[in-house]
């Protein structure tokens, strides 16, 4: 094996191992990869797309202290406090 062939073979092997590790990490737990959790009365760092169980239902969103405004964006209910 020439030096260039060895370098290419090592690079390919490392690429396959890196890809395999990345794919395996996404399959461990789907809930963990959906963006964390939602704290009532706070939209800080929340992407509603990652929480369809809350933001897919107006009643569920309201129970967390959120409402969908006329601008189609989520807002915190004024005066919202955690219980």
Secondary structure as GFF3:
##gff-version 3
##sequence-region A 1 83
A	DSSP	alpha_helix	3	27	.	.	.	ID=ss1
A	DSSP	three_ten_helix	32	34	.	.	.	ID=ss2
A	DSSP	three_ten_helix	48	50	.	.	.	ID=ss3
A	DSSP	alpha_helix	52	55	.	.	.	ID=ss4
A	DSSP	alpha_helix	58	63	.	.	.	ID=ss5
A	DSSP	beta_strand	66	68	.	.	.	ID=ss6
A	DSSP	beta_strand	74	76	.	.	.	ID=ss7
###
